[in-house]
Amino acid sequence: MEDRGVTFVAASSDAQDKAAEMAANTGFKVGYGVSQALIESIGGSYEAARAFAQPSEFVLDPDNKVVQVSYSDGPLARTEASDAIKFIDFQIKRRAEQA
């Protein structure tokens, strides 16, 4: 995605060592220690019984404005990488047409 000027980042409610394992398999930066308060402050879902955050996915434009968001509270309705790429390509094309 570097050819599109896109940067991927992730954050996990896991401890640093487990998040580092995940980062080693993804090729992008992964933060760690996301708290219940933080995830709830962005509208996400935190499963307190198992102490982890459900996925909250955001696409920001070059001005850091949120242009797409997806929240999950279980294994359904998570954004697929191919769908994210299609959406990003659409946003790039749209911005070029408006320029």
Secondary structure by P-SEA (a helix, b strand, c coil): cccccbbbbbbbcccaaaaaaaaaaccbbbbccccaaaaaaaccccccccccccbbbbbbcccccccbbbbbccccccccaaaaaaaaaaaaaaaaaac
